[in-house]
Amino acid sequence: MTHGTLSARVDDQPEPGASRTITCATCRACCCKLEVMLMGEDDVPPELSETDRWGGQIMARLADGWCAALDRNTMRCRIYERRPTVCRDFELAGSDCIAERAGANL
């Protein structure tokens, strides 16, 4: 995920020539409600991680399901430079991103 701007079609049958610009700033942090498994090389602050019921390390989430690293005022990651590998690999405007946006009616 980058903070750049990409143009992507956001539905299967868009009108000819139609596209929307998808950026982290315009998506309302859809991906920040997904469970994020931490890998050995991840370097997130310990207070933002927790152990799941199987003993794995995951990003902590608040009671309402949002990632604990999400800045609620800006809806941007507070640890962007230290974000987990899973977050780095979640491609902005990729198929998973578009699916999450569709689920959020964006």
FILUM-872626 format. One record per residue (C-alpha): y, z, x; residue number from 0. Coordinates in nm, 3 decimals, m for minus. Layout:
<atoms>
ATOM        py        pz        px     i
ATOM         Y         Z         X   NUM
...
</atoms>
This chain:
<atoms>
ATOM        py        pz        px     i
ATOM     0.000     0.000     0.000     0
ATOM     0.338    m0.088     0.143     1
ATOM     0.688    m0.027     0.024     2
ATOM     0.755    m0.401     0.036     3
ATOM     0.794    m0.633    m0.257     4
ATOM     0.524    m0.869    m0.376     5
ATOM     0.519    m1.102    m0.672     6
ATOM     0.198    m1.092    m0.870     7
ATOM     0.075    m1.197    m1.207     8
ATOM    m0.002    m0.892    m1.412     9
ATOM    m0.228    m1.029    m1.681    10
ATOM    m0.511    m1.281    m1.705    11
ATOM    m0.318    m1.541    m1.906    12
ATOM     0.050    m1.522    m1.813    13
ATOM     0.293    m1.776    m1.947    14
ATOM     0.344    m2.067    m1.706    15
ATOM     0.576    m1.967    m1.423    16
ATOM     0.579    m1.603    m1.537    17
ATOM     0.527    m1.323    m1.290    18
ATOM     0.657    m0.974    m1.239    19
ATOM     0.759    m0.816    m0.914    20
ATOM     0.533    m0.524    m0.834    21
ATOM     0.659    m0.263    m0.590    22
ATOM     0.574     0.102    m0.540    23
ATOM     0.923     0.175    m0.673    24
ATOM     0.856    m0.004    m1.004    25
ATOM     0.501     0.102    m1.086    26
ATOM     0.552     0.467    m1.185    27
ATOM     0.280     0.578    m0.940    28
ATOM    m0.021     0.468    m1.144    29
ATOM    m0.252     0.508    m0.845    30
ATOM    m0.140     0.869    m0.796    31
ATOM    m0.365     0.985    m1.079    32
ATOM    m0.681     0.854    m0.911    33
ATOM    m0.912     1.089    m0.720    34
ATOM    m0.866     1.034    m0.347    35
ATOM    m1.152     1.120    m0.111    36
ATOM    m1.039     1.219     0.238    37
ATOM    m1.203     1.064     0.543    38
ATOM    m1.250     1.227     0.883    39
ATOM    m0.952     1.047     1.036    40
ATOM    m0.712     1.148     0.756    41
ATOM    m0.435     1.387     0.858    42
ATOM    m0.287     1.520     0.536    43
ATOM    m0.130     1.867     0.525    44
ATOM    m0.409     2.118     0.449    45
ATOM    m0.223     2.259     0.148    46
ATOM    m0.250     1.917    m0.018    47
ATOM    m0.629     1.897     0.004    48
ATOM    m0.912     2.076    m0.171    49
ATOM    m1.291     2.078    m0.178    50
ATOM    m1.463     1.899    m0.466    51
ATOM    m1.775     2.034    m0.638    52
ATOM    m1.999     1.844    m0.395    53
ATOM    m1.831     1.986    m0.085    54
ATOM    m1.619     1.681    m0.001    55
ATOM    m1.250     1.694     0.083    56
ATOM    m1.012     1.531    m0.166    57
ATOM    m0.639     1.521    m0.223    58
ATOM    m0.532     1.812    m0.441    59
ATOM    m0.412     1.727    m0.788    60
ATOM    m0.190     1.924    m1.017    61
ATOM    m0.312     2.054    m1.353    62
ATOM    m0.182     1.739    m1.525    63
ATOM    m0.380     1.510    m1.293    64
ATOM    m0.099     1.388    m1.064    65
ATOM    m0.152     1.392    m0.687    66
ATOM    m0.001     1.703    m0.528    67
ATOM     0.176     1.482    m0.269    68
ATOM     0.372     1.294    m0.535    69
ATOM     0.745     1.366    m0.550    70
ATOM     0.806     1.397    m0.924    71
ATOM     1.176     1.309    m0.893    72
ATOM     1.124     0.977    m0.716    73
ATOM     0.759     0.910    m0.811    74
ATOM     0.697     0.826    m0.444    75
ATOM     0.456     0.980    m0.194    76
ATOM     0.602     1.274     0.000    77
ATOM     0.357     1.215     0.286    78
ATOM     0.367     0.835     0.292    79
ATOM     0.339     0.811     0.672    80
ATOM     0.041     1.052     0.666    81
ATOM    m0.119     0.925     0.344    82
ATOM    m0.501     0.907     0.336    83
ATOM    m0.697     0.596     0.431    84
ATOM    m0.796     0.540     0.067    85
ATOM    m0.427     0.521    m0.027    86
ATOM    m0.350     0.291     0.267    87
ATOM    m0.630     0.058     0.157    88
ATOM    m0.521     0.050    m0.210    89
ATOM    m0.349    m0.287    m0.203    90
ATOM    m0.013    m0.315    m0.373    91
ATOM    m0.046    m0.580    m0.646    92
ATOM    m0.418    m0.612    m0.572    93
ATOM    m0.678    m0.625    m0.848    94
ATOM    m0.725    m0.246    m0.857    95
ATOM    m0.349    m0.193    m0.870    96
ATOM    m0.311    m0.443    m1.154    97
ATOM    m0.600    m0.278    m1.345    98
ATOM    m0.437     0.067    m1.314    99
ATOM    m0.102    m0.077    m1.426   100
ATOM    m0.268    m0.241    m1.727   101
ATOM    m0.430     0.092    m1.817   102
ATOM    m0.084     0.250    m1.809   103
ATOM     0.061    m0.033    m2.023   104
ATOM     0.295    m0.155    m1.748   105
</atoms>
